[in-house]
Amino acid sequence: MTIRQGVPGTARAEFTWDGDAHHCEGLSVLASAGDTLAFGPEAVTASEPEGFCTQTPSRTMTRTDNGSMHVEMAAPDGTAPRAFTFTRAN
């Protein structure tokens, strides 16, 4: 995940995720910024195998007290959101 500084309404986040048999990439537009960053729907820019990767409807990111990033993603099928906490790689 790479987040670039910018204004709401512009593509500010790039995502890459890999699994045993897939590779996905996407871009997301910044919807709002404050204590929490909110991103709108993600545009899938690469999918291997083709059609495997799906759009994430929205995503929020909040920095935790220890410097980690808590990310909550809306599920494409409307089920419960998925949540992860990331620690910055040095």
C-alpha positions in Angstrom: 0.0 0.0 0.0 1.3 3.4 -1.0 -0.5 6.6 0.1 0.5 9.9 -1.5 -0.3 13.4 -0.1 -3.0 15.2 -2.0 -6.4 16.7 -2.0 -9.8 14.8 -1.8 -11.1 13.8 -5.2 -7.7 12.6 -6.5 -6.2 9.1 -6.7 -4.0 9.0 -3.7 -3.7 5.3 -2.7 -2.1 2.4 -4.7 -2.7 -1.1 -3.5 -0.9 -4.4 -4.4 -1.9 -7.7 -3.0 -0.7 -11.2 -3.8 -1.8 -14.7 -2.9 -0.5 -18.2 -3.8 -2.2 -18.1 -7.3 -3.1 -14.4 -7.8 -1.8 -10.9 -8.1 -3.9 -7.7 -7.9 -3.3 -4.0 -8.1 -5.6 -1.0 -7.7 -6.0 2.7 -7.2 -8.4 4.5 -4.9 -9.5 8.1 -4.7 -9.3 10.1 -1.5 -12.8 11.0 -0.3 -11.9 12.8 2.9 -8.9 13.4 5.2 -8.6 14.2 8.9 -7.9 11.9 11.8 -9.2 9.1 9.4 -8.5 8.9 5.7 -11.5 7.7 3.7 -11.1 6.3 0.2 -13.9 5.7 -2.3 -14.3 2.7 -4.6 -11.1 1.1 -5.8 -10.3 0.7 -9.5 -8.6 -2.6 -10.2 -5.7 -1.9 -12.6 -4.2 -5.4 -12.8 -5.7 -8.9 -12.1 -3.9 -12.2 -12.6 -5.7 -14.4 -13.3 -7.9 -12.1 -15.3 -11.2 -11.2 -13.5 -10.0 -12.6 -10.2 -9.6 -9.3 -8.4 -12.7 -7.4 -7.3 -13.3 -3.7 -6.5 -13.3 -2.7 -2.8 -16.3 -0.3 -2.4 -14.7 1.9 0.3 -11.8 1.8 2.8 -10.9 3.9 5.9 -7.5 4.2 7.4 -6.7 5.4 10.9 -3.3 5.7 12.5 -3.1 4.0 15.9 -1.3 5.3 19.0 1.7 3.0 18.3 2.1 4.3 14.8 0.5 1.3 13.0 -2.4 1.8 10.5 -5.8 0.3 11.1 -7.6 -0.3 7.8 -11.3 -1.2 7.4 -12.5 -2.3 4.0 -16.2 -2.6 3.0 -16.9 -6.1 1.5 -17.9 -6.1 -2.2 -20.9 -8.3 -1.4 -22.2 -6.1 1.4 -21.2 -8.5 4.3 -19.3 -7.4 7.4 -16.3 -5.2 6.7 -12.8 -6.7 6.8 -10.3 -5.1 9.2 -6.5 -5.2 9.3 -3.7 -3.5 11.2 -0.5 -2.8 9.4 2.9 -1.9 10.7 5.2 0.2 8.5 8.1 -1.7 7.0 11.5 0.0 7.4 
